[in-house]
Amino acid sequence: MTLLTTRRSLLLGAGAMSTATMLGLRPGRVLAQDASPRKGGTFRVAVADFDTAETLDPQLNESRFMMQLQYQLRNCLIEVGPGGTLIPELATEWDSNDDLTEWTFKLRKGVEFHNAKTMDADDVVFSLNLHRGPDTVSETKALFEPVTDIRATAPDEVKVTLEAPNSGFPALLSMVTMLIVPADDHDFDKGIGTGGYVLDSYEPGVASRAIRFANYWKEGRAHFDVVEVKAISDVNARTTALQTGQIDAMAFVDTATADLLKSFPGINLLQVKGKQHYAMSMNCQDPLFTDPDVRMAMKLAINREEMLEKILSGYGSIANDQPISEAYEFHHPELEQHEYDPDKARALLKKAGVDKLVVPLHVSEAPFTGATNMAQLYAQQAAAAGITIDVKREPDDGYWSSIWGKKPMFATKWSGRPNEDVMLTLAYSREGIGSWNESSWDNEAFNNALVAARGEKDDEKRKQLYWECQRLIADEGGMVAPVWADFLDATSDKVAHGELNNDWELDGARASERWWFKE
């Protein structure tokens, strides 16, 4: 076996880990706000992203509401720590064979499910197999299609075999769909897991309540007695709830009022730069957008600087119609920046034989606060290129199931994924069409470069392949991504935390486990 390490993976033996190391936290840095976390209290957090049709099935975690709740109840084999570092969770270590087609995961011993069952390799095999086979409904089934076998090789060891090399495979097992549940138990809505909290109640799209698990295996985590998640779609209602003490934290702060909010006594604004991008996506298989010249015209018809100023109030940076930001290891810094050029956009439409382009753009505030305003501003900007954008406001509830990926053009948001392969495979590969590939883009050169990057051991060669992937998406893909948006959360000043994660809102969606009350 070859032990594979990179800047974004950490392989640790269970016997060599101190408590801080086991949790992926460096002493003296983790508790930067408060050196002595205390247990107790009811932590109330509000999120705007939810769906009344959701369940606790690990295969289907579509909203931030469900991510918050799932991470309270369950663990993955691997956790994403600050800066995107992979750290052990239910797996203590992992390694691969020389050709990166076989990965072995050592499991933590003595971990207890909420139903008092001790976790073993059979539970892991069952949980991972939920995402494989013809009957799976998993959102991440495309990522598991290359998996040919998952088997228990010991009570505390699982081996995964792939049909092709994948140097980044362990990162897949940190995703929120890859939660470990008891073997052969399909009653997922009971919420049984190994997490820091036990499900008390939940109503999809409304609220949830969980109580600290007395036998939680992680030391120094899950400090609150009770955690309540509230689904509040209106940003003004969330903000008022925080200001009046009805909640302790909120996600999706409105950038238009962020400066004012952070001036309020007793409120802390949390601003984190990461992988998040706001976008409008085109269905590349829709007759409107089959021509790449039309898609490029749409990209040149948007004024990015104006979007950054008016929609994000400066809380972000200019993006370039591709998903790999500077927060990723293999970001392409030399990619030619798309600029607002209505004349060139108009010329491209003429080249494509399009006289007048009328585009229905479906939006709601579900993807991100300000999505409607962004769409309306885009419509004004695109008019200079002879493009008519018809903004269609949709209900927030059901947006992800009824609008996203189903209309010719729609608002979207991506918060990033643990590594380049996961992000690109989910959202742009042929395997992702029908699930997370929202634009149904299918590009042979891109697919070939992505597969080659997975199996490439040389960092420089892998970088060049990922750069080519980014170029192809920017030039030919179906996403118009004008801005990288900073994560903006807000908390009561009673809440303390360590270094914040940059892959999702609210500390990687794990605020319930990682945060505590100061007093």
C-alpha positions as CSV (number, residue, x, y, z in Angstrom):
1,M,0.0,0.0,0.0
2,T,1.1,3.6,-0.7
3,L,0.2,6.2,1.8
4,L,-1.0,9.2,-0.1
5,T,-0.8,12.7,1.4
6,T,-1.5,16.1,-0.1
7,R,-2.1,19.6,1.2
8,R,-5.8,18.7,1.4
9,S,-5.6,15.3,3.1
10,L,-4.5,14.2,6.5
11,L,-3.8,10.5,7.3
12,L,-3.6,10.0,11.0
13,G,-3.3,6.8,13.1
14,A,-5.8,6.6,16.0
15,G,-3.2,5.9,18.6
16,A,-1.1,8.9,17.7
17,M,-3.8,11.5,18.0
18,S,-4.4,13.9,20.9
19,T,-7.9,15.2,21.4
20,A,-7.2,18.4,19.5
21,T,-5.5,16.6,16.6
22,M,-8.3,14.0,16.4
23,L,-10.8,16.7,15.8
24,G,-8.6,18.4,13.2
25,L,-8.0,21.4,15.4
26,R,-4.6,22.8,16.2
27,P,-4.0,23.7,19.9
28,G,-3.9,27.5,20.5
29,R,-5.7,28.2,17.3
30,V,-9.0,26.5,17.6
31,L,-10.2,28.2,20.7
32,A,-9.2,31.6,19.5
33,Q,-12.4,33.3,20.7
34,D,-12.7,31.6,24.1
35,A,-10.2,29.3,25.6
36,S,-12.7,27.4,27.7
37,P,-15.8,26.2,25.9
38,R,-18.7,25.5,28.2
39,K,-21.6,23.1,27.8
40,G,-25.3,24.0,28.1
41,G,-28.0,26.1,26.6
42,T,-30.4,25.9,23.7
43,F,-28.8,27.0,20.4
44,R,-31.4,28.4,18.0
45,V,-30.3,28.9,14.4
46,A,-32.3,30.1,11.4
47,V,-31.7,29.2,7.7
48,A,-33.4,30.3,4.6
49,D,-32.8,27.3,2.4
50,F,-35.4,24.5,3.0
51,D,-38.0,22.3,1.4
52,T,-41.2,21.0,2.9
53,A,-40.8,17.7,0.9
54,E,-37.5,16.8,2.5
55,T,-36.7,13.6,4.5
56,L,-33.8,12.4,6.6
57,D,-32.8,9.9,3.9
58,P,-29.0,10.3,3.6
59,Q,-29.3,10.0,-0.2
60,L,-31.3,13.2,-0.4
61,N,-29.9,16.3,1.4
62,E,-31.0,19.2,-0.8
63,S,-31.1,22.1,1.5
64,R,-29.1,23.9,4.2
65,F,-31.9,23.1,6.7
66,M,-31.3,19.4,6.1
67,M,-27.5,19.8,6.2
68,Q,-27.7,21.4,9.6
69,L,-29.9,18.7,11.0
70,Q,-28.0,15.8,9.4
71,Y,-24.7,16.9,10.8
72,Q,-26.3,17.1,14.2
73,L,-27.5,13.5,14.0
74,R,-24.9,11.7,12.0
75,N,-21.2,11.6,11.1
76,C,-19.2,10.8,7.9
77,L,-16.1,8.8,7.6
78,I,-14.1,12.0,6.9
79,E,-14.7,15.6,8.0
80,V,-13.7,18.8,6.2
81,G,-11.8,21.1,8.6
82,P,-10.8,24.7,8.3
83,G,-9.1,25.5,5.1
84,G,-10.5,22.5,3.4
85,T,-8.3,20.0,5.2
86,L,-9.6,16.4,5.3
87,I,-9.5,15.1,8.9
88,P,-10.6,11.8,10.4
89,E,-14.1,11.4,11.6
90,L,-15.5,7.8,11.8
91,A,-12.5,6.7,9.8
92,T,-9.2,7.0,11.7
93,E,-7.0,6.7,8.6
94,W,-7.1,5.7,5.0
95,D,-4.6,4.7,2.3
96,S,-4.6,3.4,-1.3
97,N,-2.8,0.9,-3.5
98,D,-0.2,2.1,-5.9
99,D,-2.5,2.7,-8.8
100,L,-5.2,4.5,-6.8
101,T,-7.9,2.0,-7.6
102,E,-8.3,0.5,-4.1
103,W,-8.8,2.5,-0.9
104,T,-8.8,1.1,2.6
105,F,-10.4,2.8,5.5
106,K,-9.7,2.0,9.2
107,L,-12.7,2.6,11.4
108,R,-13.0,4.1,14.8
109,K,-13.8,1.5,17.5
110,G,-16.4,1.8,20.2
111,V,-18.6,4.4,18.5
112,E,-22.2,4.1,19.5
113,F,-25.4,4.8,17.5
114,H,-28.3,6.5,19.2
115,N,-30.0,3.2,19.4
116,A,-27.1,1.8,21.5
117,K,-25.7,-0.4,18.6
118,T,-21.9,-0.2,18.2
119,M,-20.9,0.9,14.7
120,D,-18.9,-1.6,12.7
121,A,-17.8,-2.2,9.1
122,D,-21.2,-3.6,8.1
123,D,-22.8,-0.3,8.9
124,V,-20.3,1.6,6.7
125,V,-20.7,-0.9,3.8
126,F,-24.5,-0.5,4.0
127,S,-24.4,3.3,4.2
128,L,-22.0,3.7,1.2
129,N,-23.9,1.2,-0.9
130,L,-27.0,3.4,-0.6
131,H,-25.4,5.6,-3.3
132,R,-24.8,2.7,-5.7
133,G,-26.8,0.5,-8.0
134,P,-29.9,0.9,-10.3
135,D,-32.3,1.6,-7.4
136,T,-30.4,4.4,-5.7
137,V,-32.0,7.8,-5.6
138,S,-28.8,9.4,-4.3
139,E,-27.9,12.9,-5.4
140,T,-24.3,11.7,-5.5
141,K,-24.8,8.5,-7.5
142,A,-22.6,9.9,-10.3
143,L,-19.7,10.0,-7.9
144,F,-20.1,6.4,-7.0
145,E,-20.6,5.0,-10.5
146,P,-16.8,4.2,-10.8
147,V,-17.1,2.1,-7.5
148,T,-17.1,-1.6,-8.4
149,D,-17.0,-3.1,-4.9
150,I,-17.4,-2.1,-1.2
151,R,-16.6,-4.8,1.4
152,A,-15.8,-5.3,5.0
153,T,-12.3,-6.8,5.3
154,A,-12.4,-6.7,9.1
155,P,-14.9,-5.5,11.8
156,D,-13.0,-2.2,11.8
157,E,-11.9,-2.0,8.1
158,V,-13.7,-1.3,4.8
159,K,-12.1,-1.6,1.3
160,V,-13.5,0.3,-1.7
161,T,-12.5,-0.7,-5.2
162,L,-12.7,1.6,-8.2
163,E,-12.8,0.9,-11.9
164,A,-10.3,3.7,-12.6
165,P,-7.7,5.6,-10.5
166,N,-9.0,8.4,-8.3
167,S,-6.4,10.3,-6.2
168,G,-9.2,12.4,-4.6
169,F,-11.6,9.6,-3.7
170,P,-11.5,10.1,0.1
171,A,-12.9,13.6,-0.2
172,L,-16.1,12.1,-1.5
173,L,-16.7,10.5,1.9
174,S,-16.8,13.9,3.6
175,M,-20.0,14.9,1.8
176,V,-23.2,15.3,3.7
177,T,-24.8,12.5,1.7
178,M,-22.2,10.1,2.9
179,L,-23.5,9.8,6.4
180,I,-23.2,6.5,8.3
181,V,-26.4,4.9,9.5
182,P,-27.2,1.5,11.0
183,A,-27.0,-1.4,8.6
184,D,-30.3,-2.6,7.0
185,D,-32.3,0.1,8.7
186,H,-34.2,2.1,6.1
187,D,-36.4,4.0,8.5
188,F,-34.2,7.1,8.0
189,D,-36.6,9.6,9.5
190,K,-35.9,8.2,13.0
191,G,-32.7,10.1,12.6
192,I,-30.5,7.4,14.1
193,G,-26.8,8.1,13.7
194,T,-23.6,8.5,15.7
195,G,-23.8,12.3,15.9
196,G,-23.6,14.7,18.8
197,Y,-27.4,15.1,19.1
198,V,-30.5,12.8,19.2
199,L,-33.5,13.8,17.1
200,D,-36.4,15.0,19.3
201,S,-38.7,16.3,16.5
202,Y,-38.7,17.8,13.1
203,E,-41.1,19.1,10.5
204,P,-39.6,19.5,7.1
205,G,-39.4,23.1,6.0
206,V,-40.5,24.4,9.4
207,A,-38.3,23.4,12.4
208,S,-36.3,20.7,14.1
209,R,-35.2,20.0,17.7
210,A,-32.3,17.8,18.8
211,I,-30.9,16.9,22.2
212,R,-27.3,16.3,23.1
213,F,-26.3,12.7,22.9
214,A,-24.8,11.6,26.3
215,N,-22.6,9.0,24.7
216,Y,-21.2,11.1,21.9
217,W,-17.7,9.8,21.0
218,K,-16.1,13.2,20.2
219,E,-14.5,14.9,23.1
220,G,-14.8,18.7,23.0
221,R,-17.7,18.8,20.6
222,A,-21.5,19.1,20.8
223,H,-21.6,21.7,23.7
224,F,-25.3,22.7,23.6
225,D,-28.0,20.9,25.5
226,V,-30.5,21.5,22.7
227,V,-30.3,22.7,19.1
228,E,-33.2,24.1,17.3
229,V,-33.2,24.9,13.5
230,K,-35.8,27.2,12.2
231,A,-36.8,27.6,8.5
232,I,-37.2,31.4,7.9
233,S,-37.2,32.4,4.3
234,D,-37.6,36.1,4.7
235,V,-34.2,37.8,5.4
236,N,-35.9,40.6,7.3
237,A,-37.7,38.2,9.6
238,R,-34.4,36.3,10.2
239,T,-32.6,39.6,11.0
240,T,-35.4,40.7,13.4
241,A,-35.4,37.4,15.1
242,L,-31.6,37.7,15.8
243,Q,-31.9,41.3,16.9
244,T,-34.7,40.5,19.4
245,G,-33.1,37.4,20.8
246,Q,-35.5,34.9,19.3
247,I,-32.5,33.1,17.6
248,D,-28.8,32.9,18.3
249,A,-27.4,32.7,14.7
250,M,-28.6,33.1,11.2
251,A,-27.3,32.2,7.7
252,F,-27.7,34.3,4.5
253,V,-27.3,37.8,5.8
254,D,-28.5,40.3,3.3
255,T,-25.5,42.1,1.8
256,A,-27.5,45.2,1.4
257,T,-27.9,45.6,5.2
258,A,-24.8,43.8,6.4
259,D,-22.9,47.0,7.2
260,L,-25.8,48.2,9.3
261,L,-26.3,44.8,11.0
262,K,-22.7,44.6,12.2
263,S,-23.1,48.0,13.9
264,F,-25.8,46.8,16.1
265,P,-24.8,46.1,19.7
266,G,-24.8,42.4,20.7
267,I,-24.4,41.2,17.0
268,N,-21.4,39.7,15.3
269,L,-21.1,39.5,11.5
270,L,-19.2,36.5,10.3
271,Q,-17.6,37.1,6.9
272,V,-15.7,34.1,5.3
273,K,-14.2,34.0,1.8
274,G,-14.6,30.6,0.2
275,K,-15.9,28.7,-2.8
276,Q,-19.4,30.1,-3.0
277,H,-20.6,31.5,-6.3
278,Y,-23.9,33.1,-7.4
279,A,-25.0,32.3,-10.9
280,M,-27.6,31.9,-13.5
281,S,-27.5,28.6,-15.4
282,M,-28.6,27.7,-18.9
283,N,-29.8,24.3,-19.9
284,C,-27.4,23.4,-22.7
285,Q,-29.8,20.9,-24.2
286,D,-32.6,23.5,-24.4
287,P,-33.1,24.8,-28.0
288,L,-32.3,28.3,-26.7
289,F,-28.8,27.4,-25.6
290,T,-27.5,24.6,-27.7
291,D,-25.1,26.9,-29.6
292,P,-22.0,27.8,-27.5
293,D,-21.9,31.2,-29.2
294,V,-25.3,32.0,-27.6
295,R,-24.1,30.9,-24.3
296,M,-21.0,33.1,-24.6
297,A,-23.2,36.0,-25.6
298,M,-25.1,35.6,-22.3
299,K,-21.8,35.7,-20.4
300,L,-20.6,38.9,-22.1
301,A,-24.0,40.5,-21.5
302,I,-23.5,40.8,-17.8
303,N,-21.7,43.6,-15.9
304,R,-19.8,41.8,-13.1
305,E,-18.4,44.9,-11.4
306,E,-22.0,46.4,-11.2
307,M,-23.2,43.0,-9.8
308,L,-20.5,43.0,-7.1
309,E,-21.3,46.6,-6.1
310,K,-25.1,46.5,-6.2
311,I,-26.0,43.0,-5.3
312,L,-23.1,42.0,-2.9
313,S,-22.3,45.5,-1.6
314,G,-18.7,44.5,-2.1
315,Y,-18.9,41.3,0.0
316,G,-17.3,39.1,-2.6
317,S,-15.1,39.3,-5.7
318,I,-15.4,39.0,-9.5
319,A,-16.0,35.5,-10.9
320,N,-15.4,34.1,-14.3
321,D,-18.2,31.6,-15.2
322,Q,-16.4,28.6,-13.8
323,P,-16.6,27.0,-10.3
324,I,-13.0,26.7,-9.0
325,S,-12.1,29.7,-6.9
326,E,-8.8,30.6,-5.2
327,A,-9.9,28.5,-2.2
328,Y,-9.2,25.3,-4.2
329,E,-5.7,23.9,-4.7
330,F,-5.8,24.0,-8.5
331,H,-7.5,27.3,-9.2
332,H,-6.6,28.7,-12.7
333,P,-5.3,32.2,-12.0
334,E,-4.4,32.9,-15.7
335,L,-7.8,32.3,-17.2
336,E,-8.8,35.2,-19.4
337,Q,-11.4,37.2,-17.6
338,H,-14.8,37.6,-19.3
339,E,-15.8,41.3,-19.5
340,Y,-19.0,43.1,-20.1
341,D,-19.1,43.6,-23.9
342,P,-22.6,44.1,-25.3
343,D,-21.3,44.7,-28.9
344,K,-19.4,41.4,-28.9
345,A,-22.4,39.6,-27.4
346,R,-24.6,41.0,-30.2
347,A,-22.0,39.9,-32.8
348,L,-22.0,36.4,-31.4
349,L,-25.8,36.2,-31.6
350,K,-25.6,37.3,-35.2
351,K,-23.0,34.6,-35.9
352,A,-25.3,32.0,-34.3
353,G,-28.2,33.2,-36.6
354,V,-30.2,34.6,-33.7
355,D,-32.0,37.9,-34.5
356,K,-33.8,38.5,-31.2
357,L,-33.0,36.4,-28.1
358,V,-35.8,36.2,-25.5
359,V,-34.8,34.3,-22.4
360,P,-37.1,33.3,-19.5
361,L,-35.1,33.5,-16.3
362,H,-36.7,31.8,-13.4
363,V,-35.6,33.0,-9.9
364,S,-36.5,33.0,-6.3
365,E,-34.7,34.0,-3.1
366,A,-34.1,30.3,-2.3
367,P,-30.7,30.1,-4.0
368,F,-29.5,33.3,-2.4
369,T,-30.8,36.5,-0.9
370,G,-30.8,39.1,-3.8
371,A,-31.3,36.6,-6.6
372,T,-34.4,38.4,-7.9
373,N,-32.5,41.8,-7.9
374,M,-29.6,40.2,-9.6
375,A,-31.9,38.8,-12.4
376,Q,-33.6,42.2,-12.9
377,L,-30.2,44.0,-13.0
378,Y,-29.0,41.3,-15.5
379,A,-32.0,42.0,-17.7
380,Q,-31.2,45.7,-17.8
381,Q,-27.5,45.0,-18.7
382,A,-28.4,42.4,-21.3
383,A,-30.8,44.7,-23.1
384,A,-27.8,46.6,-24.5
385,A,-26.8,43.4,-26.4
386,G,-30.3,43.0,-27.8
387,I,-31.2,40.2,-25.3
388,T,-34.5,40.3,-23.6
389,I,-34.5,38.6,-20.3
390,D,-38.0,37.9,-18.9
391,V,-37.6,37.5,-15.1
392,K,-40.1,35.0,-13.7
393,R,-40.3,35.1,-9.9
394,E,-41.0,31.6,-8.4
395,P,-42.0,30.5,-4.9
396,D,-39.1,29.8,-2.6
397,D,-40.7,26.5,-1.4
398,G,-40.1,23.8,-3.9
399,Y,-37.7,25.8,-6.0
400,W,-35.0,23.1,-5.9
401,S,-37.3,20.3,-6.8
402,S,-39.5,22.1,-9.4
403,I,-37.4,24.9,-11.0
404,W,-33.7,24.3,-10.5
405,G,-32.3,22.3,-13.5
406,K,-35.7,22.0,-15.1
407,K,-36.2,25.4,-16.8
408,P,-34.2,26.8,-19.7
409,M,-32.5,29.4,-17.4
410,F,-32.6,29.7,-13.6
411,A,-30.9,31.2,-10.6
412,T,-28.5,29.0,-8.7
413,K,-25.8,29.0,-6.1
414,W,-22.9,26.7,-5.4
415,S,-21.0,26.7,-2.1
416,G,-18.2,24.5,-3.4
417,R,-17.2,20.9,-2.6
418,P,-14.2,19.3,-0.9
419,N,-12.0,19.2,-4.0
420,E,-11.9,19.9,-7.7
421,D,-12.9,16.4,-8.7
422,V,-16.1,16.4,-6.6
423,M,-17.2,19.8,-7.8
424,L,-16.5,19.2,-11.4
425,T,-17.9,15.7,-11.5
426,L,-21.2,16.6,-9.8
427,A,-21.9,19.8,-11.7
428,Y,-20.3,19.4,-15.2
429,S,-19.6,15.8,-16.0
430,R,-21.6,13.4,-18.2
431,E,-22.2,11.2,-15.2
432,G,-23.8,14.2,-13.4
433,I,-26.5,14.8,-16.0
434,G,-29.9,14.0,-14.5
435,S,-28.7,14.8,-10.9
436,W,-26.4,17.7,-10.0
437,N,-25.3,18.7,-13.5
438,E,-27.8,21.5,-13.6
439,S,-27.0,22.8,-17.1
440,S,-26.9,19.3,-18.7
441,W,-23.6,20.2,-20.3
442,D,-21.9,17.3,-22.0
443,N,-18.4,18.1,-23.4
444,E,-16.1,15.3,-24.6
445,A,-12.9,17.2,-24.1
446,F,-13.9,18.2,-20.6
447,N,-14.9,14.7,-19.6
448,N,-11.6,13.3,-20.9
449,A,-9.6,15.9,-19.0
450,L,-11.5,15.2,-15.8
451,V,-11.0,11.5,-15.9
452,A,-7.3,12.0,-16.7
453,A,-6.9,14.4,-13.7
454,R,-8.4,11.8,-11.3
455,G,-5.8,9.3,-12.1
456,E,-2.8,11.6,-12.4
457,K,-0.3,11.3,-9.5
458,D,1.9,14.2,-10.6
459,D,0.6,17.5,-9.1
460,E,1.8,19.7,-12.0
461,K,0.2,17.5,-14.6
462,R,-3.0,17.3,-12.6
463,K,-3.0,21.0,-12.2
464,Q,-2.8,21.5,-16.0
465,L,-5.7,19.1,-16.5
466,Y,-7.9,21.0,-14.0
467,W,-6.9,24.3,-15.6
468,E,-8.1,22.9,-18.9
469,C,-11.4,21.8,-17.3
470,Q,-11.9,25.4,-15.9
471,R,-11.2,26.9,-19.4
472,L,-13.7,24.7,-21.1
473,I,-16.4,25.5,-18.6
474,A,-15.7,29.2,-18.8
475,D,-15.7,29.2,-22.6
476,E,-18.3,26.6,-23.5
477,G,-20.3,25.8,-20.4
478,G,-23.8,26.8,-19.4
479,M,-23.2,28.8,-16.2
480,V,-23.1,32.6,-16.0
481,A,-21.3,33.2,-12.7
482,P,-20.5,36.9,-12.3
483,V,-19.4,36.9,-8.6
484,W,-17.8,34.9,-5.8
485,A,-19.9,35.6,-2.7
486,D,-18.4,35.7,0.7
487,F,-20.3,33.7,3.3
488,L,-22.2,36.1,5.6
489,D,-23.6,34.7,8.8
490,A,-24.5,36.6,12.0
491,T,-24.6,35.5,15.6
492,S,-25.4,36.9,19.0
493,D,-22.3,38.0,20.8
494,K,-23.1,35.2,23.4
495,V,-21.9,32.6,20.8
496,A,-18.2,31.6,20.6
497,H,-16.4,29.5,18.0
498,G,-13.0,28.6,16.7
499,E,-11.6,29.0,13.2
500,L,-14.4,29.0,10.7
501,N,-14.8,26.6,7.8
502,N,-15.0,28.0,4.2
503,D,-17.0,25.4,2.4
504,W,-20.6,26.1,3.7
505,E,-22.4,28.7,5.7
506,L,-22.4,28.5,9.5
507,D,-18.9,26.9,9.9
508,G,-19.3,24.2,7.2
509,A,-22.9,23.6,8.4
510,R,-21.5,22.2,11.6
511,A,-22.1,25.2,13.9
512,S,-24.3,23.0,16.2
513,E,-21.4,20.7,16.9
514,R,-18.4,23.2,16.9
515,W,-19.8,26.3,18.6
516,W,-20.7,27.1,22.2
517,F,-22.1,29.8,24.5
518,K,-19.6,32.0,26.3
519,E,-21.7,32.2,29.4
